[in-house]
């Protein structure tokens, strides 16, 4: 989300240009041509056209973040436009309003001029709805128009889905699966606003300026959007602070014990790869990443003589070393906030699937998923690197060990995901993590 915000002030890169300019030029050619080649029985209601154009401009300046995407209340302008204006001029109206709406952000330096120029390409979402209304004969709006409104929404969502999936694939290489959830949130917002737009169209049939009654509603949405943006900004700032604290603690671990610090960073890489293989929720992925970095933070409270002891530990010494899981949670609890949740994962990262782990003897899905992932990755990295008390084993041997202990020490699903990643890495093929970035 923060990355999307920052990108607005930057020029389009080569991949984005391949997507943005064809869409923008297509709109600039087709939108003005459509009224010339396709006739409409509706006359242009100039007062309604000006009022609806104003609604489009206002809506283009109101962006609120919902889910992991963002939406604008354009449906409050699009639906009245489709039911009051000649359907042939609706795409041109939308395109013009998008350009005008981009000007304030451009003048304030919040939008790069190339992105402002290609904003017109977003008007593609209005073409299919306009065609649906034309085919339906451009009926007078009324409560009986609800089925037509449903078709209009279906056409809009279908066109928007195809253009967005194609555009993001061309511009950023984003997989369709990654885009579906944000798009569903946007479609939900449109579905909620569309009936309000239809009611405004019904009221405005003989009084075109009546659609301006929607402006206060847009103002209310703008207030909520601004408040939500401020809260998200605060969360992002706090998240950066916690992440900075976590990285600092990681540096402390590495300064205290080079091997433990290096091991933790390698476990982070494996954890991210497994999270991508399993397609876990973003929140779980973030918590797992921090827990992987800090899973051994409690070892800074353990005497180095025990951590680096070359021989076997006595039962008393083992209890002291195992206490690092509890000590790690205690340290992170003192930081508080998001790291308190990470502390719970750190505590559970030495539990076993069969309940024979420590410190609480949790088993199966009682163990947080992030902890199960960190545990598996921790063990794999420990096996494949030299330790004070034994030499590293080859990756194929470590893979066999993972498979042998799946269902006892490790969550079978997590172990299988790590095995897939390890095998693709050995074979030199791109893993899910690498495909995710590409």
Phi, psi and omega per residue, in radians:
X1 nan -0.827 3.103
X2 -1.107 -0.678 3.121
X3 -1.073 -0.694 3.136
X4 -1.122 -0.687 3.111
X5 -1.102 -0.845 -3.090
X6 -1.099 -0.559 -3.067
X7 -1.161 -0.435 -3.063
X8 -1.090 -0.515 -3.103
X9 -1.551 -0.023 -3.113
X10 -1.774 2.627 3.056
X11 -1.156 2.802 3.096
X12 -1.134 2.426 3.020
X13 -1.479 3.130 -3.025
X14 -1.052 -0.727 -3.118
X15 -1.196 -0.687 3.124
X16 -1.143 -0.654 3.120
X17 -1.083 -0.674 3.136
X18 -1.094 -0.433 3.126
X19 -1.642 -0.795 -2.960
X20 -1.274 -0.797 -3.041
X21 -1.197 -0.719 3.059
X22 -1.033 -0.713 3.098
X23 -1.115 -0.805 -3.101
X24 -1.124 -0.805 -3.137
X25 -1.152 -0.638 3.083
X26 -1.050 -0.761 3.108
X27 -1.125 -0.769 -3.102
X28 -1.109 -0.467 3.117
X29 -1.524 -0.825 -2.991
X30 -1.385 -0.700 -3.072
X31 -1.025 -0.807 3.106
X32 -1.264 -0.429 -3.095
X33 -1.367 -0.570 -3.055
X34 -0.943 -0.821 3.131
X35 -1.151 -0.370 -3.111
X36 -1.430 -0.476 -3.061
X37 -1.869 -0.278 3.136
X38 -2.132 2.246 -3.093
X39 -1.566 2.697 3.091
X40 -2.328 2.447 -3.136
X41 -1.420 -0.185 3.121
X42 -1.418 2.458 2.995
X43 -1.459 2.724 3.125
X44 -1.356 1.951 3.075
X45 -1.445 1.689 -2.942
X46 -1.025 -0.689 3.132
X47 -1.115 -0.771 3.110
X48 -1.143 -0.664 3.137
X49 -1.071 -0.789 3.140
X50 -1.128 -0.763 -3.121
X51 -1.119 -0.764 -3.136
X52 -1.197 -0.671 3.065
X53 -1.028 -0.702 3.087
X54 -1.106 -0.707 3.102
X55 -1.064 -0.738 3.122
X56 -1.088 -0.755 -3.141
X57 -1.091 -0.788 -3.139
X58 -1.112 -0.791 -3.102
X59 -1.128 -0.582 -3.140
X60 -1.138 -0.388 -3.121
X61 -1.629 -0.055 -3.139
X62 -1.895 1.839 3.116
X63 -2.105 2.149 3.101
X64 -2.130 2.434 -3.070
X65 -1.479 2.219 -3.112
X66 -2.350 2.318 -3.035
X67 1.060 -2.293 3.074
X68 -1.840 0.223 3.107
X69 -2.163 -2.784 3.113
X70 -2.522 2.752 -3.112
X71 -2.458 2.754 3.008
X72 -2.156 2.610 -3.097
X73 -1.401 0.768 -3.076
X74 -1.135 -0.397 -3.110
X75 -1.085 -0.476 3.112
X76 -1.184 -0.349 3.073
X77 -1.802 -0.634 -3.069
X78 -1.148 -0.793 -3.091
X79 -1.105 -0.837 3.043
X80 -1.025 -0.655 3.129
X81 -1.082 -0.759 -3.113
X82 -1.165 -0.546 -3.070
X83 -1.713 -0.159 -3.120
X84 -2.040 -0.613 -3.095
X85 -1.630 2.821 2.928
X86 -0.994 2.182 -3.045
X87 -1.033 -0.428 -3.101
X88 -1.192 -0.418 -3.101
X89 -1.726 -0.014 -3.105
X90 -1.087 -0.854 3.124
X91 -1.029 -0.670 3.116
X92 -1.142 -0.684 3.097
X93 -1.099 -0.775 3.134
X94 -1.098 -0.796 -3.107
X95 -1.079 -0.769 3.132
X96 -1.095 -0.761 -3.128
X97 -1.135 -0.637 3.127
X98 -1.106 -0.728 3.118
X99 -1.137 -0.775 3.128
X100 -1.141 -0.724 -3.128
X101 -1.136 -0.435 -3.135
X102 -1.406 -0.284 -3.050
X103 -1.057 -0.821 -3.124
X104 -1.005 -0.786 3.125
X105 -1.126 -0.635 3.111
X106 -1.120 -0.789 -3.109
X107 -1.195 -0.515 3.124
X108 -1.475 -0.032 -3.132
X109 1.361 0.271 -3.135
X110 -1.630 -0.056 -3.122
X111 -2.517 2.208 3.122
X112 -1.172 2.550 -3.048
X113 -1.068 -0.593 3.124
X114 -1.193 -0.661 3.090
X115 -1.208 -0.629 3.091
X116 -1.110 -0.730 -3.117
X117 -1.147 -0.626 -3.102
X118 -1.550 -0.001 3.091
X119 -0.996 -0.525 -3.116
X120 -1.023 -0.426 -3.138
X121 -1.091 -0.393 3.134
X122 -1.226 -0.180 3.120
X123 -1.208 -0.127 3.122
X124 -0.990 -0.515 -3.073
X125 -1.103 -0.303 -3.077
X126 -1.604 -0.203 -3.053
X127 -1.180 -0.914 -3.101
X128 -1.101 -0.757 3.054
X129 -1.015 -0.681 3.121
X130 -1.118 -0.696 3.123
X131 -1.145 -0.695 3.110
X132 -1.055 -0.778 3.138
X133 -1.149 -0.681 3.096
X134 -1.079 -0.800 -3.137
X135 -1.118 -0.590 3.130
X136 -1.320 -0.090 3.102
X137 1.570 0.251 3.121
X138 0.870 1.072 -3.080
X139 -1.234 2.796 3.062
X140 -1.203 2.371 -3.091
X141 -1.207 2.495 3.094
X142 -2.933 3.122 3.125
X143 -1.098 -0.432 3.077
X144 -1.253 -0.076 -3.138
X145 -1.489 -0.001 -3.103
X146 -1.034 -0.745 3.079
X147 -1.055 -0.702 3.099
X148 -1.125 -0.670 3.091
X149 -1.057 -0.682 3.091
X150 -1.077 -0.730 3.102
X151 -1.150 -0.689 3.111
X152 -1.059 -0.795 3.129
X153 -1.116 -0.730 3.125
X154 -1.074 -0.751 3.119
X155 -1.127 -0.745 3.137
X156 -1.103 -0.813 -3.103
X157 -1.156 -0.697 3.125
X158 -1.085 -0.848 3.127
X159 -1.129 -0.724 3.141
X160 -1.132 -0.689 -3.138
X161 -1.097 -0.858 -3.104
X162 -1.124 -0.817 -3.093
X163 -1.162 -0.671 -3.140
X164 -1.208 -0.802 3.140
X165 -1.077 -0.763 3.137
X166 -1.160 -0.792 -3.100
X167 -1.113 -0.811 -3.124
X168 -1.208 -0.546 3.089
X169 -1.162 -0.750 3.140
X170 -1.222 -0.718 -3.019
X171 -1.403 -0.700 -2.996
X172 -2.242 -0.037 -3.120
X173 1.192 0.414 -3.108
X174 -1.346 2.360 -3.133
X175 -1.270 2.589 3.107
X176 -0.967 -0.660 -3.114
X177 -1.037 -0.689 -3.103
X178 -1.204 -0.390 -3.088
X179 -1.607 -0.321 -3.001
X180 -1.085 -0.775 -3.095
X181 -1.090 -0.874 3.104
X182 -1.053 -0.651 3.139
X183 -1.158 -0.656 3.122
X184 -1.098 -0.654 3.075
X185 -1.099 -0.768 3.133
X186 -1.108 -0.757 3.136
X187 -1.112 -0.633 3.106
X188 -1.094 -0.761 3.104
X189 -1.057 -0.771 3.129
X190 -1.077 -0.724 3.132
X191 -1.092 -0.622 -3.132
X192 -1.285 -0.572 -3.092
X193 -1.521 -0.447 -3.057
X194 -1.013 -0.793 3.122
X195 -1.064 -0.581 3.087
X196 -1.141 -0.713 3.082
X197 -1.090 -0.666 3.114
X198 -1.146 -0.753 3.105
X199 -1.056 -0.702 3.101
X200 -1.112 -0.659 3.111
X201 -1.147 -0.713 3.134
X202 -1.068 -0.779 -3.125
X203 -1.181 -0.494 -2.973
X204 -1.710 0.124 -3.095
X205 -0.959 -0.814 -3.116
X206 -1.818 -0.022 3.139
X207 -2.375 1.441 -3.003
X208 -0.967 -0.626 -3.095
X209 -1.255 -0.187 -3.102
X210 -1.110 -0.367 3.121
X211 -1.112 -0.335 3.118
X212 -1.164 -0.206 3.046
X213 -1.091 -0.271 3.101
X214 -1.372 -0.249 -3.101
X215 -1.042 -0.781 3.094
X216 -1.030 -0.648 3.097
X217 -1.115 -0.738 3.087
X218 -1.094 -0.657 3.099
X219 -1.084 -0.710 3.105
X220 -1.111 -0.748 3.099
X221 -1.080 -0.678 3.131
X222 -1.098 -0.696 3.110
X223 -1.092 -0.812 3.122
X224 -1.094 -0.690 -3.128
X225 -1.116 -0.732 -3.141
X226 -1.148 -0.715 3.122
X227 -1.129 -0.730 -3.138
X228 -1.166 -0.690 3.121
X229 -1.082 -0.705 3.126
X230 -1.127 -0.717 -3.138
X231 -1.164 -0.716 3.124
X232 -1.127 -0.696 3.114
X233 -1.084 -0.707 3.106
X234 -1.120 -0.717 3.128
X235 -1.124 -0.740 3.130
X236 -1.101 -0.729 3.130
X237 -1.124 -0.750 3.118
X238 -1.145 -0.677 3.126
X239 -1.096 -0.723 3.095
X240 -1.098 -0.659 3.133
X241 -1.135 -0.782 3.129
X242 -1.137 -0.683 3.139
X243 -1.144 -0.701 3.090
X244 -1.075 -0.710 3.092
X245 -1.095 -0.735 3.137
X246 -1.101 -0.749 3.128
X247 -1.138 -0.652 3.095
X248 -1.102 -0.759 3.094
X249 -1.091 -0.643 3.080
X250 -1.074 -0.687 3.091
X251 -1.154 -0.645 3.106
X252 -1.090 -0.753 3.116
X253 -1.045 -0.787 -3.086
X254 -1.172 -0.646 3.115
X255 -1.181 -0.606 -3.133
X256 -1.292 -0.654 -3.093
X257 -2.678 1.854 -3.039
X258 -1.001 -0.756 -3.102
X259 -1.070 -0.835 -3.100
X260 -1.062 -0.719 3.131
X261 -1.132 -0.794 3.123
X262 -1.114 -0.750 3.113
X263 -1.031 -0.755 -3.106
X264 -1.092 -0.731 -3.134
X265 -1.172 -0.618 3.091
X266 -1.221 -0.608 3.074
X267 -1.138 -0.606 3.082
X268 -1.028 -0.821 -3.133
X269 -1.043 -0.788 3.124
X270 -1.130 -0.709 -3.117
X271 -1.094 -0.769 3.116
X272 -1.072 -0.739 3.141
X273 -1.092 -0.756 3.136
X274 -1.171 -0.700 3.087
X275 -1.027 -0.698 3.110
X276 -1.204 -0.676 3.091
X277 -1.062 -0.696 -3.082
X278 -1.526 -0.161 -3.106
X279 0.926 0.886 -3.128
X280 -1.282 2.855 3.106
X281 -1.078 2.629 -3.076
X282 -1.027 -0.690 3.137
X283 -1.087 -0.764 3.110
X284 -1.101 -0.701 3.141
X285 -1.072 -0.788 -3.135
X286 -1.121 -0.775 -3.140
X287 -1.138 -0.698 3.136
X288 -1.124 -0.695 -3.141
X289 -1.073 -0.811 3.139
X290 -1.188 -0.684 3.125
X291 -1.126 -0.656 3.102
X292 -1.093 -0.706 3.135
X293 -1.161 -0.606 -2.991
X294 -1.926 0.190 -3.026
X295 -1.113 -0.383 3.133
X296 -1.914 0.289 -3.079
X297 -1.058 -0.522 -3.139
X298 -1.145 -0.270 -3.114
X299 -1.206 -0.276 3.110
X300 -1.208 -0.234 3.093
X301 -1.654 -0.093 -3.089
X302 -1.689 2.398 3.110
X303 -0.954 2.332 -3.111
X304 -1.065 -0.514 -3.133
X305 -1.043 -0.594 3.112
X306 -1.367 -0.718 -3.124
X307 -1.080 -0.686 -3.037
X308 -1.767 0.173 -3.110
X309 -1.074 2.174 -3.080
X310 -1.277 -0.453 -3.105
X311 -1.706 -3.003 -3.134
X312 -1.241 2.582 3.108
X313 -1.494 2.560 2.992
X314 -1.299 2.936 -3.131
X315 -1.077 -0.661 3.115
X316 -1.166 -0.750 3.130
X317 -1.127 -0.662 3.132
X318 -1.100 -0.702 3.114
X319 -1.080 -0.687 3.117
X320 -1.128 -0.804 -3.135
X321 -1.118 -0.734 -3.124
X322 -1.151 -0.352 3.122
X323 -1.188 -0.165 -3.123
X324 -1.126 -0.431 3.098
X325 -1.141 -0.752 3.118
X326 -1.242 -0.714 3.134
X327 -1.117 -0.655 3.101
X328 -1.069 -0.788 3.096
X329 -1.085 -0.720 -3.123
X330 -1.071 -0.741 3.133
X331 -1.111 -0.756 -3.107
X332 -1.259 -0.550 3.068
X333 -1.095 -0.558 3.127
X334 -1.198 -0.521 3.052
X335 -1.256 -0.728 3.080
X336 1.410 -2.944 3.123
X337 1.049 -2.406 -3.106
X338 -1.097 -0.532 -3.116
X339 -1.251 -0.287 3.020
X340 -1.142 -0.732 3.083
X341 -1.131 -0.714 3.105
X342 -1.074 -0.628 3.116
X343 -1.050 -0.652 3.104
X344 -1.120 -0.658 3.116
X345 -1.210 -0.744 3.109
X346 -1.014 -0.763 3.140
X347 -1.056 -0.669 -3.047
X348 -1.567 0.002 -3.024
X349 -1.319 -0.050 3.064
X350 -1.999 0.224 3.024
X351 -1.338 2.823 3.125
X352 -2.041 2.657 3.137
X353 -1.014 -0.591 -3.103
X354 -1.547 0.055 3.084
X355 1.527 0.116 -3.084
X356 -1.665 0.206 -3.120
X357 -1.563 -2.876 -3.125
X358 -2.393 2.795 0.114
X359 -1.654 -0.143 -2.981
X360 -1.958 -0.051 3.133
X361 1.150 0.545 3.093
X362 -1.216 2.725 3.136
X363 -2.437 2.767 3.045
X364 0.908 -2.379 -3.073
X365 -1.378 0.031 2.934
X366 -1.117 -0.483 3.125
X367 -1.408 2.246 3.108
X368 -0.961 2.488 -3.110
X369 -0.971 -0.764 -3.136
X370 -1.034 -0.669 3.128
X371 -1.185 -0.658 3.110
X372 -1.114 -0.652 3.130
X373 -1.194 -0.830 -3.139
X374 -1.072 -0.724 -3.135
X375 -1.023 -0.807 -3.107
X376 -1.155 -0.784 -3.127
X377 -1.183 -0.642 3.091
X378 -1.052 -0.831 -3.115
X379 -1.128 -0.736 -3.115
X380 -1.112 -0.797 -3.140
X381 -1.156 -0.655 3.109
X382 -1.084 -0.675 -3.140
X383 -1.190 -0.596 -3.003
X384 -1.698 0.181 3.051
X385 -2.250 2.682 3.122
X386 -1.187 2.364 3.057
X387 -2.025 2.849 -3.138
X388 -1.021 -0.465 -3.033
X389 -1.876 -0.006 3.083
X390 -2.912 2.840 3.125
X391 -1.513 2.782 3.114
X392 -1.212 2.677 3.033
X393 -1.833 2.806 3.124
X394 -1.195 2.685 -3.115
X395 -0.992 -0.779 3.111
X396 -1.020 -0.618 3.107
X397 -1.186 -0.723 3.122
X398 -1.129 -0.645 3.097
X399 -1.091 -0.770 3.098
X400 -1.053 -0.666 3.138
X401 -1.154 -0.701 3.086
X402 -1.062 -0.812 -3.110
X403 -1.148 -0.635 -3.129
X404 -1.182 -0.584 -3.065
X405 -1.755 0.068 3.056
X406 -1.154 2.232 -3.112
X407 1.671 -0.222 3.052
X408 -2.022 -1.227 3.107
X409 -1.414 -0.657 -2.998
X410 -2.013 2.639 2.956
X411 -1.062 2.149 -3.070
X412 -1.015 -0.671 -3.125
X413 -1.169 -0.755 3.124
X414 -1.150 -0.771 3.137
X415 -1.056 -0.727 3.135
X416 -1.106 -0.686 3.129
X417 -1.142 -0.727 3.120
X418 -1.182 -0.652 3.090
X419 -1.084 -0.757 3.111
X420 -1.046 -0.796 -3.140
X421 -1.101 -0.788 -3.105
X422 -1.101 -0.700 -3.129
X423 -1.188 -0.709 3.124
X424 -1.178 -0.590 3.122
X425 -1.193 -0.709 3.106
X426 -1.137 -0.675 -3.115
X427 -1.364 -0.189 -3.130
X428 1.426 0.217 3.118
X429 -1.570 2.729 3.108
X430 -1.211 2.297 3.075
X431 -1.424 3.078 3.096
X432 -1.068 -0.626 3.127
X433 -1.120 -0.745 3.132
X434 -1.212 -0.649 3.097
X435 -1.172 -0.581 3.140
X436 -1.103 -0.665 -3.111
X437 -1.337 -0.603 -3.052
X438 -1.117 nan nan
